Amino acid sequence: MDRGSERDAAPGREADSGAAGRIPLAVVVVDRDGMVSHWSSGARRLFGASREDAVGHAAADLLPVSGALPEDLYGAPTPDTYAQYDGLGPDLEASLGGHTAYATAGRARLVPHGALAGDERLDVLWWAYPLVGPGPSRLLVLAADATRLREERGYDDETAERISPGFARHTELPASDELERRLPEILPNMGPGLSGRIVSQVLELGYPVLEFSQSDRVPVTPYWGVPRRPGRRRTEPVVPQRRRPVAAVIPEGAEQDLEYAAVRERLEFLNEVSSGIGTSLDLGETIREVTSAAVPRFADFAGTHLRAAVLAGEGFPDGPPDATTVMFRVWVEHNDEPGRWDDTVPVGEAFAFPEHTPFYTCMSTGEPVLVPRVTEELSERISGEFEKRDLRPLIGGRSLLIVPLKARNVVLGFMVLMRRPDRPAFDDMDRTTGAELAARAGLVLDNARMYTYQENVADTLQDSMLPQVTPRMAGCDIATRYLPGTRLGRIGGDWFDTIKLPGSRTALVVGDVMGHGLNSAAMMGQLRTAVQTMATMETPPAQLLRNLDDLARRLGDNYLATCLYAVYDPIRGELHLANAGHIPPVLVRAEDGSSELLELPTGAPIGVGGVPFEATRVEVAPGDRLVLCTDGLVEVRGCDIGEGLAALCESAAHPAASMDAACDTIIRALNTHGGRKDDVALLMARLNGIPDDHVAEWRLDPDPREVRRARRLVRDRLLRWGLPQAVETAELLVSEVVTNAVRHAGSEPVGLRVVRTDALLFEVTDDEPALPAMLGAGPGDETGRGLRVVSRLAREWGASATGHRKTVWFEQAVAVQVPYIR
């Protein structure tokens, strides 16, 4: 607030006194609804909003203290309102949000109320006090102009000063009675009761203070390595021209001691490097941070080389490197003219360093190598070790320091540092500093390497457990999407699957194991395998979930999962579904484009036990689409899952050019929340059906003479379908399977069905439940070769039993005839 404001000045002094130790403050009170209830004239001058524009409006839109305002009550501010850059004290997201009662302070850049685009932001210091007790008041906010404060202190640009707001706790505030008396004058409409309560809480939490720290930056290189003169006598302390607070006791005469300044600057440099590297676990970003940290303050050139195993995120390298170890030049940083190093030392190059070079010495011994000046002889020798590389113009006359990048006493790589001839050469102190820099960088790189390795392992494990879904099944088209979660490791228990069943049917499965990590992924693999096994045995959906529930309880008490299992029969145009605690699927009707959530008996999750599972049949038409997904797609923390399901229905009904495009539309519509951490599995099936004229069925008597009739029926049907090239093989295979059926069948008729899709499916059903076995027939045996012929000529074959009947089926590929011109 302005210094001339009498109403807003600090109590006990005249507002225009300008006495040291006092700064003008703006005062604001925020109520429990997040609205401004009191707004001082100083707040109007600082923030640019009048009392009429502020009182009754959301505090988050006017004040730079979002962290002190719980977002669940007040809402998040707009991105352009302010940008915090110097928050202090405890985490603001946790403080004052209704969880704790600590005062907080901070510093922010603020766009004044009514400012135009491009106007300069205000530099605001703020303090926030939580208000407890009766009444609507919840927060007291004090603010000051940091820009004006800095100008009044009169520091020039060469002086680095930090201004931080804080609190003087457990200290008596002078003139507290006067503050209690003056507060109603500063904030109109405030009674003495509220004023006294606010002042008492301010005294308890600490009155606002400012902390100043100032340092004169010393250039790194010119003052490093200056020895202390022998016999130097200590002088009397030098009184600085300006009073400045210090955070530690400084020895007498230290500020005039160049060696002390050099050591201090080295420590500050290493501290800055340590805080500037390792901000990300991404290996490439970490490499760039490590290399760039040395230029230009410590060196004019820095090049980082890493072993291939480290760069690939593989396991920890074995043993020390040797002449055969391949090193990758992963990043180069320099302050020479652009492009000077690009052709000679390109980034991404891989090679083994020759033995008679200082680079090999560093990586083989694991110790720094210092060359104060690269002589002409040495530059020629180094350049001669690299074919077709004239390094002499680049390294001649420069100071060279090579430091190893190590972790757990294993060399991961090394960093080449060089200074131009016009800078002081590296010395022993530089070698120590460079080694410390490399040691810290090596630990950061190893952390990034381990994270990359673990991420690769997780991805490999996840990919190995997810199926390779065939895009076309009998009578339906399939499209899938899988998005790993954003949690560390990204291993989850979500899965989907499509299983080919007898009778041209397809099983569609989606499931979600509760939890994350390797245990969840392992359980997912077990459950997926069990579902595949039971599905191929034609286990009905409800019974399959019951068996899966029993299996999960045998595996462990903590094994819980949800699962949705559906069987699509394209000939009957029917879905047979059962649900175990999973979110319902969406069915999009082709006739009118409408979408609906299928109402299924929910059931309990797999692993609960003692809950029955029910199955439901749903009739579908050709062209309908079935959408199954896990809850990670529709469930977002803080939002109702009903909203996500409604959005799923809406996006699933959106027309799309292809199945893949339809999946992408759903993902884009529902994957907009940045807070999604769970995995997402999405499976979409377009239920095309199989036309009636592509299916032929016959009933045969259990008589060996019916085998000839079966061959004739199949031949006539294939010729009618225009498939003469498939007749000969089909007749042979049908003859073998029907012969076995009529030989072992009882009194009931034998069923023969042929289905035409992208292949020919043949099914032979009889009333003998025992599954056939492939036998080994000798040269003199007259039987036992039928199934061997089927397995050799058919694309696929199998057998399944249901009740007291069994079905033997096989598929025959249909050769595509390509017309040609003679």
C-alpha positions in Angstrom: 0.0 0.0 0.0 1.1 3.6 -0.5 3.3 5.1 2.2 1.1 8.1 2.4 -2.0 6.2 3.6 -2.7 7.1 7.1 -5.5 4.5 7.5 -3.4 1.6 6.4 -0.1 2.5 8.0 1.4 0.3 10.7 0.2 1.3 14.2 2.4 3.4 16.4 4.0 5.4 13.7 2.9 8.1 11.3 2.2 6.7 7.9 4.7 9.0 6.1 7.5 8.6 8.6 9.5 6.2 6.5 11.2 4.8 9.6 13.3 1.7 9.2 11.7 -1.5 10.2 8.1 -0.7 9.1 6.5 -1.3 5.7 2.9 -0.4 4.6 0.5 -3.3 4.4 -2.7 -4.1 2.6 -5.3 -5.9 4.8 -8.0 -8.3 3.5 -10.4 -10.6 5.4 -11.9 -13.7 3.6 -15.0 -15.4 4.9 -15.8 -19.1 5.1 -17.4 -19.1 1.6 -14.2 -17.8 0.0 -15.5 -14.3 -0.5 -13.8 -11.1 0.5 -15.6 -9.6 3.5 -13.2 -6.7 4.3 -11.0 -4.8 1.9 -8.7 -1.9 3.0 -7.8 1.2 0.9 -4.3 -0.1 0.8 -5.5 -3.3 -0.8 -7.3 -1.1 -3.4 -4.0 0.6 -4.3 -1.9 -2.6 -4.3 -4.3 -4.9 -6.2 -6.1 -2.3 -8.3 -9.7 -3.3 -7.2 -12.0 -1.0 -5.4 -13.8 -2.0 -2.3 -17.1 -2.3 -4.2 -15.4 -4.6 -6.8 -13.7 -6.8 -4.1 -16.2 -7.3 -1.2 -18.5 -10.2 -2.0 -16.3 -11.6 -4.7 -14.1 -14.7 -4.8 -10.8 -14.1 -3.0 -9.0 -16.6 -5.4 -9.6 -14.2 -8.3 -8.1 -11.2 -6.4 -5.4 -12.5 -4.1 -2.1 -14.4 -4.9 -2.6 -16.9 -2.0 -4.3 -19.8 -3.7 -2.4 -22.3 -1.6 -4.0 -20.8 1.5 -7.5 -21.1 0.0 -8.9 -24.6 -0.1 -9.9 -25.3 -3.7 -12.8 -27.5 -2.8 -14.5 -24.4 -1.4 -13.2 -21.6 -3.5 -12.3 -23.2 -6.8 -9.0 -23.0 -8.7 -7.9 -19.6 -10.0 -7.5 -18.9 -13.7 -4.0 -19.6 -15.1 -3.4 -15.9 -16.1 -4.3 -14.5 -12.7 -0.9 -15.0 -11.0 2.1 -17.3 -11.0 3.7 -18.2 -7.7 7.4 -18.5 -7.6 8.5 -18.3 -4.0 6.2 -20.1 -1.6 7.5 -20.5 1.9 6.6 -22.5 5.0 4.7 -25.8 4.9 3.1 -27.1 1.7 0.5 -24.6 0.9 -1.8 -27.3 -0.6 -2.0 -28.8 2.9 -1.9 -25.7 5.0 -4.9 -23.6 5.8 -7.1 -25.8 3.7 -9.2 -26.9 6.6 -6.6 -29.4 7.8 -4.1 -27.3 9.8 -4.0 -23.9 11.5 -0.6 -22.6 10.6 0.1 -19.2 9.2 1.8 -19.2 5.8 3.7 -16.7 3.7 4.9 -16.4 0.2 5.8 -14.3 -2.7 4.0 -14.1 -6.1 3.8 -12.3 -9.4 0.4 -10.8 -9.7 -1.6 -9.3 -12.6 -3.3 -6.2 -11.1 -7.1 -5.9 -11.4 -8.0 -4.3 -14.7 -4.5 -4.5 -16.1 -4.1 -4.8 -19.9 -2.3 -7.6 -21.7 1.4 -7.1 -21.6 1.4 -5.0 -18.4 4.1 -5.6 -15.9 3.2 -8.0 -13.0 3.4 -6.8 -9.4 5.9 -8.4 -7.1 3.7 -9.1 -4.0 4.8 -10.4 -0.6 1.9 -11.9 1.4 1.0 -13.4 4.8 -2.1 -15.4 5.5 -3.5 -16.1 9.0 -6.3 -18.7 9.6 -9.1 -17.3 11.8 -10.8 -19.6 14.1 -13.8 -19.1 16.4 -17.4 -18.0 15.8 -18.3 -15.8 12.9 -17.9 -16.0 9.2 -14.3 -14.8 9.0 -11.8 -17.5 8.0 -8.6 -15.9 6.7 -6.7 -12.7 7.3 -4.4 -11.7 4.4 -1.7 -9.1 4.6 0.3 -8.0 1.5 3.1 -5.6 0.6 4.7 -4.4 -2.6 8.2 -6.1 -2.9 9.2 -3.9 -5.9 8.8 -0.7 -4.0 10.6 -2.2 -1.0 13.6 -3.1 -3.1 13.8 0.3 -4.7 13.7 2.0 -1.3 16.5 -0.2 -0.1 18.7 1.1 -2.9 20.6 -2.0 -4.0 22.1 -2.1 -7.5 21.8 -4.9 -10.1 25.2 -6.3 -9.2 24.1 -7.2 -5.8 22.0 -10.4 -5.4 19.4 -9.9 -2.7 16.6 -12.2 -1.6 13.5 -10.9 0.2 11.4 -13.5 1.9 8.3 -13.1 4.1 8.2 -14.8 7.4 6.8 -14.7 10.9 8.3 -13.6 14.3 6.7 -16.1 16.6 6.8 -16.0 20.4 7.8 -12.4 20.4 5.8 -9.5 21.8 4.4 -7.2 19.2 4.9 -3.6 20.1 1.8 -1.5 20.2 -0.6 -4.5 20.0 -3.3 -2.6 21.8 -3.0 0.2 19.3 -3.3 -2.4 16.4 -6.5 -3.7 18.0 -7.9 -0.1 18.1 -6.8 0.8 14.6 -7.9 -2.3 12.8 -11.6 -1.3 12.6 -10.4 2.0 11.1 -8.4 0.2 8.5 -11.2 -2.2 7.7 -14.6 -0.5 7.8 -17.6 -2.4 9.1 -15.4 -4.4 11.5 -16.5 -4.4 15.1 -14.2 -4.4 18.2 -15.0 -8.0 19.0 -13.7 -9.3 15.6 -10.8 -6.9 15.7 -9.6 -8.2 19.1 -10.0 -11.8 18.0 -7.9 -11.2 14.9 -5.2 -9.4 16.8 -4.9 -12.1 19.4 -4.5 -14.8 16.8 -1.9 -12.8 14.9 0.0 -12.5 18.2 -0.2 -16.2 18.7 0.9 -17.2 15.2 3.6 -14.5 14.8 3.5 -11.0 13.4 4.8 -10.6 9.8 8.5 -9.9 9.2 10.8 -9.8 6.2 14.1 -11.7 5.9 16.8 -10.2 3.7 19.8 -12.1 2.4 22.5 -10.5 0.2 25.6 -11.8 -1.5 28.0 -10.5 -4.0 28.6 -13.0 -6.8 32.3 -13.9 -7.3 33.2 -15.3 -10.8 34.2 -18.9 -10.5 37.3 -19.3 -12.6 39.5 -16.2 -12.0 39.5 -16.6 -8.2 39.9 -20.3 -7.9 43.1 -21.8 -6.8 44.6 -18.6 -5.3 47.0 -19.8 -2.5 47.1 -18.2 0.8 50.3 -16.1 1.2 52.6 -17.6 3.8 52.7 -15.8 7.1 49.6 -13.7 6.4 48.4 -11.9 9.5 44.8 -11.6 10.3 43.5 -8.1 10.1 40.8 -6.3 12.0 37.3 -7.0 10.9 36.2 -4.8 8.1 32.9 -3.0 8.7 30.7 -3.2 5.6 29.3 -0.1 4.0 25.8 -1.4 4.3 24.3 -3.5 7.1 23.3 -6.9 5.8 22.0 -9.9 7.8 24.1 -13.0 7.6 23.1 -16.6 8.2 26.4 -17.8 9.6 29.5 -16.6 11.6 32.2 -15.4 9.2 35.8 -15.6 10.2 37.7 -12.3 10.7 38.9 -10.9 7.4 37.2 -13.7 5.4 35.6 -11.4 2.9 39.0 -10.1 1.8 40.5 -13.5 1.6 40.5 -14.7 -2.0 41.0 -18.3 -1.1 38.0 -18.2 1.2 35.9 -16.6 -1.6 37.1 -19.3 -4.0 36.2 -22.1 -1.7 32.8 -20.5 -0.9 32.1 -20.1 -4.6 33.0 -23.7 -5.3 30.6 -24.9 -2.7 27.9 -22.6 -4.0 28.6 -23.9 -7.5 28.3 -27.5 -6.5 25.2 -26.7 -4.5 23.6 -25.1 -7.5 24.5 -28.0 -9.7 23.1 -30.5 -7.2 19.8 -28.7 -7.1 19.7 -28.2 -10.9 20.2 -31.8 -11.9 18.0 -34.8 -11.3 14.8 -32.8 -11.7 13.4 -35.6 -13.8 13.8 -39.4 -13.9 14.0 -39.3 -17.7 17.5 -40.5 -18.6 17.8 -38.2 -21.6 16.7 -35.1 -19.7 19.1 -36.0 -16.8 22.0 -36.3 -19.3 21.3 -32.9 -20.7 21.1 -31.3 -17.2 24.4 -32.9 -16.1 26.3 -31.7 -19.2 24.8 -28.2 -19.2 25.6 -27.7 -15.6 29.3 -27.3 -16.2 29.1 -24.7 -19.0 30.1 -21.9 -19.0 30.7 -21.4 -15.3 33.2 -24.2 -14.9 34.3 -25.1 -18.4 33.8 -23.9 -22.0 33.2 -27.4 -23.4 31.5 -30.4 -21.8 30.8 -33.8 -23.4 29.1 -36.7 -21.7 29.9 -40.3 -22.8 27.9 -43.3 -21.4 28.2 -47.1 -21.8 25.7 -48.6 -24.1 24.1 -50.7 -21.3 23.4 -47.5 -19.3 21.9 -45.6 -22.2 19.7 -48.5 -23.1 18.3 -48.7 -19.6 19.6 -52.3 -19.2 20.9 -53.9 -16.0 23.9 -52.6 -14.1 27.1 -52.8 -16.2 29.4 -55.7 -15.3 33.0 -54.9 -14.4 35.2 -52.0 -15.5 35.2 -50.9 -19.1 38.1 -51.8 -21.4 39.2 -51.2 -25.0 36.2 -53.1 -26.4 33.6 -51.2 -24.4 31.4 -49.1 -26.6 30.7 -45.6 -25.4 28.0 -43.3 -26.7 28.5 -39.5 -26.9 25.1 -38.6 -25.6 25.4 -34.8 -25.2 27.7 -31.9 -25.9 27.5 -28.4 -24.5 29.9 -25.5 -25.3 30.0 -21.8 -25.6 32.0 -21.6 -28.9 30.5 -20.5 -32.1 27.6 -22.6 -33.2 28.4 -25.7 -35.2 32.1 -25.8 -34.5 32.0 -29.2 -32.7 29.1 -30.8 -34.6 31.0 -32.5 -37.4 34.0 -33.7 -35.4 32.3 -34.8 -32.2 28.6 -35.5 -33.2 26.1 -36.4 -30.6 24.9 -40.0 -30.8 28.2 -41.4 -32.1 29.2 -44.8 -30.7 32.8 -46.0 -30.6 35.4 -47.6 -28.4 38.2 -45.3 -27.1 41.8 -46.3 -28.0 44.0 -47.4 -25.1 46.7 -44.7 -25.6 44.4 -41.8 -24.8 43.6 -39.9 -21.6 40.0 -40.8 -22.1 40.7 -44.6 -21.9 42.9 -43.9 -18.8 40.0 -42.2 -17.0 37.4 -44.8 -17.8 39.7 -47.8 -17.0 41.1 -46.4 -13.8 38.0 -44.6 -12.6 40.1 -41.6 -11.6 40.1 -38.0 -13.0 42.7 -37.2 -15.6 44.1 -33.6 -15.7 46.0 -32.1 -18.6 46.8 -28.4 -17.7 47.6 -27.6 -21.4 47.1 -29.8 -24.4 50.4 -29.4 -26.2 50.9 -29.7 -29.9 52.5 -33.1 -29.5 49.7 -34.4 -27.3 47.0 -33.0 -29.6 48.6 -34.8 -32.6 48.9 -38.1 -30.7 45.2 -37.9 -29.5 44.0 -37.0 -33.0 46.0 -39.8 -34.6 44.2 -42.4 -32.5 40.9 -41.4 -34.1 40.6 -42.2 -37.8 39.5 -39.4 -40.1 39.2 -37.0 -37.1 41.4 -33.9 -36.9 40.9 -32.9 -33.3 44.0 -30.6 -33.2 42.2 -27.3 -33.9 39.6 -28.1 -31.2 41.8 -29.3 -28.4 45.2 -27.7 -29.0 46.2 -25.2 -26.3 43.2 -25.9 -24.2 43.1 -27.2 -20.6 41.6 -30.7 -20.4 39.9 -32.4 -17.5 38.3 -35.9 -17.8 36.2 -37.0 -14.8 34.5 -40.5 -14.4 30.8 -40.9 -13.9 30.6 -43.6 -11.3 27.9 -45.3 -9.2 28.7 -48.0 -6.7 32.3 -48.0 -7.8 31.4 -49.0 -11.4 32.2 -46.6 -14.2 29.1 -45.7 -16.1 30.9 -43.2 -18.4 32.9 -40.1 -18.2 32.7 -36.4 -18.9 35.2 -34.4 -20.9 35.7 -30.8 -19.7 37.8 -28.2 -21.5 38.7 -24.5 -21.1 39.8 -22.2 -23.9 43.4 -20.9 -23.8 42.3 -17.5 -22.6 40.9 -18.9 -19.3 43.0 -20.1 -16.4 44.0 -23.8 -16.8 42.5 -26.5 -14.6 44.4 -27.1 -11.4 44.3 -29.6 -8.6 41.5 -27.8 -6.9 39.5 -27.9 -10.2 40.2 -31.7 -10.4 38.7 -32.1 -6.9 35.7 -30.0 -7.8 35.2 -31.8 -11.1 35.4 -35.1 -9.4 32.8 -34.0 -6.9 30.6 -32.8 -9.8 31.0 -36.1 -11.5 30.2 -38.1 -8.4 26.9 -36.2 -7.9 26.1 -36.5 -11.6 26.9 -40.3 -11.5 24.4 -40.9 -8.7 21.7 -38.9 -10.5 22.4 -40.8 -13.8 22.3 -44.1 -12.0 18.9 -43.2 -10.5 17.6 -42.3 -13.9 19.1 -45.6 -15.4 17.5 -47.7 -12.7 14.1 -46.0 -13.3 14.4 -46.5 -17.0 15.4 -50.2 -16.4 12.4 -50.7 -14.1 10.1 -49.0 -16.6 11.4 -51.3 -19.4 10.8 -54.3 -17.2 7.3 -53.2 -16.4 6.5 -52.5 -20.0 7.8 -55.9 -21.0 5.9 -57.6 -18.3 2.7 -55.7 -19.2 3.1 -56.3 -22.9 3.7 -60.0 -22.4 0.5 -60.4 -20.5 -1.7 -58.5 -22.8 -3.1 -60.5 -25.7 -2.4 -60.0 -29.4 -6.0 -59.6 -30.4 -6.9 -60.6 -33.9 -8.8 -57.7 -35.5 -11.3 -60.1 -37.3 -13.1 -63.0 -35.7 -16.0 -65.0 -37.0 -18.8 -62.6 -37.5 -17.3 -59.7 -35.7 -14.5 -57.1 -35.9 -12.4 -56.2 -32.9 -10.5 -53.1 -31.9 -8.7 -52.5 -28.5 -6.8 -49.9 -26.6 -4.6 -50.1 -23.5 -3.3 -47.1 -21.6 -0.9 -47.7 -18.7 -1.5 -45.8 -15.6 0.6 -42.8 -14.6 1.8 -44.3 -11.3 5.4 -45.2 -11.0 6.2 -48.5 -12.7 2.9 -48.4 -14.7 2.1 -52.0 -13.9 -1.6 -52.7 -13.4 -4.1 -55.5 -13.4 -6.4 -54.4 -16.3 -6.8 -56.9 -19.1 -8.9 -57.7 -22.1 -9.1 -60.8 -24.3 -11.0 -62.3 -27.2 -11.3 -66.1 -27.4 -12.3 -68.2 -30.3 -15.1 -70.7 -29.5 -16.7 -73.6 -31.4 -19.7 -72.7 -33.5 -18.1 -69.5 -34.9 -18.7 -67.9 -31.5 -16.3 -65.4 -29.8 -15.8 -64.8 -26.1 -15.2 -61.1 -25.2 -13.5 -60.6 -21.8 -12.5 -57.5 -19.8 -11.2 -57.5 -16.3 -9.5 -55.4 -13.6 -7.5 -56.7 -10.7 -7.7 -54.4 -7.8 -4.4 -52.7 -6.9 -1.2 -52.1 -8.8 2.2 -53.5 -9.0 3.8 -56.9 -9.7 1.3 -58.8 -7.5 -1.7 -57.4 -9.4 0.0 -58.1 -12.8 0.8 -61.7 -11.7 -2.8 -62.3 -10.6 -4.0 -60.8 -13.8 -2.0 -63.3 -15.8 -3.3 -66.2 -13.7 -7.0 -65.2 -14.1 -6.6 -64.5 -17.8 -5.1 -68.0 -18.3 -7.9 -69.5 -16.3 -10.6 -67.7 -18.4 -9.0 -68.8 -21.6 -8.9 -72.4 -20.4 -12.5 -72.5 -19.2 -13.8 -70.6 -22.3 -12.4 -73.2 -24.7 -14.1 -75.9 -22.7 -17.4 -74.1 -23.4 -18.1 -73.3 -19.8 -21.3 -71.2 -19.6 -20.6 -67.5 -18.5 -22.1 -67.7 -15.1 -20.4 -71.0 -14.3 -17.1 -69.6 -15.6 -17.2 -66.6 -13.2 -18.1 -69.0 -10.4 -15.0 -71.2 -11.1 -12.9 -68.0 -11.4 -14.1 -66.9 -8.0 -13.2 -70.2 -6.5 -9.7 -70.0 -8.1 -9.1 -66.5 -6.8 -10.0 -67.5 -3.2 -7.6 -70.5 -3.4 -4.8 -68.1 -4.6 -5.1 -65.9 -1.6 -7.4 -63.9 0.6 -6.4 -60.5 -0.9 -7.1 -61.4 -4.5 -10.0 -59.3 -5.8 -10.9 -58.5 -9.3 -13.8 -57.5 -11.5 -14.6 -59.3 -14.7 -17.2 -59.1 -17.5 -17.5 -62.1 -19.7 -19.6 -62.1 -22.9 -20.1 -64.8 -25.6 -21.3 -63.6 -29.0 -23.1 -66.1 -31.3 -23.1 -64.5 -34.8 -25.4 -67.1 -36.2 -28.2 -66.6 -33.6 -27.5 -62.9 -33.3 -27.2 -63.2 -29.5 -25.0 -62.1 -26.6 -24.7 -64.2 -23.5 -23.2 -62.1 -20.7 -22.3 -62.5 -17.0 -20.8 -59.8 -14.7 -18.7 -59.9 -11.6 -18.7 -56.4 -10.1 -17.5 -54.8 -13.3 -19.0 -51.6 -14.9 -21.7 -52.5 -17.5 -20.9 -52.6 -21.2 -22.4 -50.1 -23.8 -24.3 -51.4 -26.7 -24.6 -49.1 -29.7 -27.5 -50.0 -32.0 -26.8 -49.8 -35.7 -30.4 -49.1 -36.6 -30.7 -45.7 -35.1 -27.2 -45.0 -33.6 -28.5 -44.9 -30.1 -26.4 -46.2 -27.2 -27.3 -47.8 -23.9 -25.8 -49.3 -20.8 -26.8 -52.9 -20.6 -28.6 -53.7 -17.4 -26.9 -56.8 -16.1 -26.9 -58.5 -12.7 -23.9 -56.9 -11.1 -22.6 -59.7 -9.0 -19.8 -59.5 -6.5 -16.1 -59.1 -7.5 -14.0 -62.2 -8.1 -12.5 -63.4 -4.8 -15.4 -62.3 -2.5 -17.0 -65.7 -2.5 -20.5 -66.8 -1.5 -22.3 -64.7 -4.1 -24.2 -66.2 -7.0 -23.5 -65.1 -10.6 -26.3 -64.7 -13.2 -26.2 -64.6 -17.0 -28.3 -62.6 -19.3 -29.1 -63.0 -23.0 -29.3 -59.9 -25.3 -30.4 -60.0 -28.9 -28.3 -58.0 -31.3 -28.5 -57.0 -34.9 -25.8 -57.0 -37.6 -23.7 -53.8 -37.2 -24.3 -53.3 -33.5 -21.3 -52.4 -31.5 -20.4 -53.6 -28.0 -18.0 -51.5 -25.9 -16.3 -53.0 -22.8 -13.8 -51.0 -20.7 -12.3 -50.9 -17.2 -13.2 -48.2 -14.6 -10.0 -46.3 -15.2 -11.6 -44.8 -18.3 -14.8 -43.5 -16.7 -13.8 -43.0 -13.1 -12.0 -39.8 -12.0 -11.2 -38.9 -8.5 -13.6 -36.3 -7.2 -16.2 -36.9 -9.9 -19.3 -39.1 -10.0 -18.8 -42.3 -12.0 -22.3 -41.8 -13.4 -20.9 -38.8 -15.3 -18.2 -40.9 -16.8 -20.6 -43.6 -17.9 -22.8 -41.0 -19.5 -19.8 -39.6 -21.4 -18.9 -43.2 -22.4 -22.4 -43.7 -23.9 -22.3 -40.4 -25.7 -18.8 -40.9 -27.2 -19.4 -44.6 -28.1 -22.4 -43.5 -30.2 -20.4 -41.0 -32.2 -20.1 -42.0 -35.8 -16.6 -43.0 -36.9 -14.9 -44.2 -40.1 -13.4 -47.3 -38.6 -13.2 -49.3 -35.4 -9.8 -47.8 -34.6 -11.2 -44.3 -35.1 -14.2 -45.1 -32.8 -11.8 -46.2 -30.1 -9.7 -43.1 -30.5 -12.9 -41.0 -30.2 -13.8 -42.6 -26.9 -10.2 -42.2 -25.5 -10.1 -38.5 -26.5 -13.5 -37.8 -25.0 -12.9 -39.5 -21.6 -9.1 -39.2 -21.2 -9.1 -35.5 -20.7 -8.5 -35.5 -17.0 -4.8 -34.9 -16.1 -5.4 -36.6 -12.7 -6.0 -40.1 -14.2 -3.7 -42.6 -12.6 -5.4 -45.9 -13.2 -4.9 -48.2 -16.2 -7.4 -48.2 -19.0 -8.4 -51.2 -21.0 -10.9 -50.7 -23.9 -12.4 -53.4 -26.1 -14.9 -52.7 -28.9 -16.6 -55.4 -31.1 -18.7 -54.7 -34.1 -21.2 -57.5 -34.2 -21.5 -58.2 -38.0 -23.3 -61.5 -37.7 -23.3 -64.3 -40.3 -26.0 -64.3 -43.0 -28.3 -67.3 -43.1 -27.2 -68.3 -46.6 -23.6 -68.7 -45.3 -24.7 -71.4 -42.9 -25.6 -75.0 -43.9 -26.8 -77.7 -41.5 -27.7 -81.3 -41.9 -28.7 -84.3 -39.7 -27.1 -87.7 -40.5 -28.2 -91.1 -39.4 -25.6 -93.0 -37.3 -24.9 -95.2 -40.3 -21.6 -95.7 -42.1 -23.4 -95.2 -45.4 -24.1 -91.6 -44.4 -20.4 -90.7 -44.9 -20.9 -90.8 -48.7 -24.0 -88.5 -48.3 -22.0 -86.1 -46.2 -19.3 -85.8 -48.8 -22.0 -85.1 -51.5 -23.8 -82.4 -49.4 -20.5 -80.6 -48.7 -19.4 -80.7 -52.3 -22.8 -79.3 -53.6 -22.7 -76.5 -51.0 -19.2 -75.4 -51.8 -19.9 -75.4 -55.5 -23.0 -73.3 -54.8 -20.8 -70.8 -52.8 -18.4 -70.6 -55.8 -15.5 -72.4 -54.0 -14.6 -75.3 -56.2 -10.9 -75.2 -55.2 -11.9 -76.2 -51.6 -14.0 -79.2 -52.5 -11.4 -81.9 -52.7 -9.8 -81.2 -49.3 -13.2 -80.6 -47.6 -14.5 -83.9 -48.8 -11.5 -85.8 -47.4 -11.6 -84.1 -44.0 -15.4 -84.4 -43.6 -15.2 -88.0 -44.6 -12.7 -88.7 -41.8 -14.6 -86.8 -39.0 -18.0 -88.1 -40.0 -16.7 -91.7 -40.1 -15.4 -91.4 -36.5 -18.8 -89.9 -35.4 -21.0 -92.6 -36.9 -18.7 -95.3 -35.7 -18.7 -94.2 -32.0 -22.1 -92.5 -31.9 -25.2 -94.0 -30.2 -28.7 -93.9 -31.5 -29.1 -90.1 -31.9 -28.5 -88.4 -35.3 -25.1 -86.9 -36.1 -25.1 -83.1 -36.8 -23.0 -81.6 -39.7 -22.7 -77.9 -40.1 -20.7 -75.7 -42.5 -20.2 -72.0 -41.9 -18.6 -69.7 -44.4 -16.7 -66.6 -43.1 -13.2 -65.7 -44.1 -12.6 -69.4 -43.8 -14.7 -72.6 -43.9 -15.7 -74.0 -40.5 -16.9 -77.6 -40.3 -18.6 -79.0 -37.2 -19.6 -82.6 -36.5 -21.7 -83.3 -33.4 -22.6 -86.7 -31.9 -23.9 -88.1 -28.7 -20.6 -89.6 -27.5 -19.2 -87.3 -24.8 -15.7 -88.7 -24.8 -13.3 -86.5 -26.7 -11.3 -88.1 -29.5 -7.6 -88.7 -29.1 -4.9 -88.7 -31.7 -3.5 -92.2 -31.9 -0.2 -93.6 -33.3 -1.1 -96.0 -36.1 1.4 -98.6 -37.3 2.0 -99.7 -40.9 -0.5 -102.6 -40.6 -3.2 -100.7 -38.8 -6.4 -99.9 -40.8 -7.6 -97.2 -38.4 -6.2 -94.4 -36.2 -5.1 -92.0 -39.0 -8.2 -89.8 -39.3 -7.2 -87.1 -36.8 -3.7 -87.1 -38.1 -5.0 -86.3 -41.6 -7.2 -83.6 -40.1 -4.4 -82.0 -38.1 -2.1 -82.0 -41.2 -4.6 -80.5 -43.8 -6.8 -78.3 -41.6 -5.8 -74.8 -40.6 -7.1 -75.4 -37.1 -9.1 -78.2 -35.4 -10.4 -79.1 -32.0 -13.0 -80.8 -29.9 -15.3 -79.8 -27.1 -18.0 -81.5 -24.9 -21.2 -80.0 -23.7 -23.5 -82.2 -21.6 -23.7 -85.6 -23.2 -22.6 -84.5 -26.6 -19.3 -83.6 -28.2 -18.4 -81.5 -31.2 -15.3 -82.0 -33.4 -14.5 -79.0 -35.6 -11.9 -77.9 -38.1 -11.2 -74.9 -40.2 -10.2 -74.9 -43.8 -8.5 -71.9 -45.4 -10.1 -70.5 -48.5 -7.7 -69.8 -51.3 -8.2 -66.4 -52.9 -8.2 -66.7 -56.7 -6.6 -63.7 -58.5 -7.7 -63.3 -62.1 -4.9 -62.8 -64.7 -4.7 -62.0 -68.4 -2.8 -64.4 -70.7 
